[in-house]
Amino acid sequence: MKNMVVIDPVTRIEGHAKITIALDDTGSVSDCRFHVTEFRGFEEFCKGRPVWEMPSLTARTCGICPVSHLLASAKAGDAVMGVTIPDNAVRLRRIVNLGQIIQSHALSFFHLSAPDLLLGWDSEPADRNVFGLMAEEPELARRGIMLRSFGQGVIESIAGRKVHAPGILPGGIAEPMTEETRERLRENLVEARKTAEDALVLFTGILDDYEREVRAFGSFSSLFLGLANDDGLWEHYDGHLKMVDSEGTIVADRVAPADYRSIIGEAGRRDSYLKSPYFKPSVGPDEDPLAGMYRVGPLARLNVCERMGVPAADEALAEYRERAGGVATSSFFYHYARLIEILAATERMADHLANDDVTSSHVRARAAVNAHHVVGVSEAPRGTLFHEYLVDEHGVLTDMNMIIATGQNNLPMNETVLQIAREWIDGPAIPEGILNRIEAGIRAYDPCLSCSTHAIGMMPLIVSLVAPDGEVLSEVRRG
Amino acid sequence: MRELRTTVTIAFNDVEVEAFADETVMQAARRNDVFIPSLCYVEGLSVWGGCRMCMIEIEEDRRLRPACATPVNPEMEVYTDTPKLRAHRKAILELLFAEGNHVCAVCVSNGNCELQDMAVACGMDHVRYDYRSPRRAVDASHPKYVFDPNRCILCTRCVRVCDEIEGAHVWDVASHGADAVLITDLATPWGDSTSCTWCGKCVAVCPTGSLSYQGTAVGEMEHSVSMISRLAVARSRGEWLDPEAVS
């Protein structure tokens, strides 16, 4: 008899998805799949639109990380013009992206995952959310919310609006930063940095209690992809593509973003709208893309870089690597990496704001269409984001491909839910707390499924328990 | 020396105002700061009367009349904002939104669009009709300008300004009814037009994001309808006025 558990929808993630767990005759987990059940289709309806509109149009992909799409798209627009944008435009874009990383990571940690970590996997589901956190840990919840608000404020101050900001354009930024804005952000940075530091202390304090989760929440070998620079510093905006393995060995380096197809292939699966990108050199023709599985996002960025390049975050990175035993291979460490990135973001932002040129009015380059096949890449909070455009001689899109961070984590997310299911499930009676661990395995990646389903393809989450004969024995559906 | 113009007294919404005997109700309304919505009317261009947004009610007249094409009559009592007119204008706006592909959030004219402003002014917050969602190709072939027919409301301002002020008559309307579409020259790409002088008056006068400058990002497009009215007055009367005085 085949048993199947369905968790539908997966909660506290961005988008709609479900999880199916198949059991064998003995009641042991035989397979576990993460299915994305929503479809957005931007790759289709953007065709025919002028490239100048693409940043704002593609930003509508997401309300959480629109800045990532704005940046990748604006960089593709820069490439269409064939221009080097003014230094201060790069600086302001970087500050906006740091604000984006802070607000998105704060959302992931404080609003979505802290309820699991601080209230417990098995706590009452009705209270296991940000409101429950507010009741139990009001000061922590308040500071988390304020941290996110700070990041959103940075975006609004420079790009004109918190969500779907209009100020990031091909060629640079719409408006220079005022001295008043600069001073306000510098003042607000103080509390943001303190919150980041305190959150790190909190997390490292509880990490030892989660030994089993560290071992079973996506702890496996894989490749890691991120942007890198010549100095080996943590990178979030520019540079080249770098891939390392679980031993820290570099398997690809100095790959120009425009050449991403030389190392990344995309596979489709029938049970999900989410594409499954893989490392091409590791997968032969007709082979399972799983052989080329790689992870992106905070975990990968910290594995790819040599150091953060700012003192407090570098200190935190050293402790992180000591706890991980070198290269961090457990996806539970995504939370940890996220907090280090928040800290690094506050430090980097302080450095940028201290630069006297940050209020320079030279923030935009203008030119006509000079290139027809371009790629714009940026590090979104969830990982490396690719926008590839083909434009005609008038700058109108004829084709487009987007590789979203969450898509690149599709294969590892599937492996993670399988590992968690095998660790905790033994027989058809599955306590709710176990299902929550499976969801939490997905949450560690902070997936944004509404961002990542464009080829033709959907995220609330469901967990199904399926018998060998296909019968659905139980199904958990929330939301 | 200027001739003195005869004046008459008319009433807008029960308030008496002075109007010139040789002007239209729209002109009298604008001089007296009475708001009458319009999308196709531009002071200085010929009256087309096609958008029907400026319909008014006149006492003892059962029919609605377009203010832009209705001459002032002595003692006429005009109503510009009645429940019937509000319903009528909303319906027109809804039809315009349903007919094309007007997505304000990602439009070059977002925040600087007369269609958007009119929807706000007239309280159009829903579209009750099915969207046609037509597939229309953007013409970005002109080195300086872009024509996006998805955002065109066929007000013909560009057709008239190009013909009447610039004298080039690059633009015209082809086909009929729901298939009506703006064309340049004999339906050739704008960039191939041999009659276009690149003057940009059509772009300046467009009420929506349909005509824009190359390289313009979302929300960046600003039109300049008052400039066209100023040119028209300068040509016809030999007066070069303060831009703020003509709009």
Interface residues (C-beta under 8 A of the other chain):
Chain A: G48 R49 P50 W52 E53 P55 S56 L57 R60 H164 P166 L169 P170 G171 A174 R366 A368 H394 G395 V396
Chain B: A105 V106 V108 N110 A137 V138 A140 S141 P143 V146 D148 G191 Q214 G215 T216 A217 V218 G219 E220
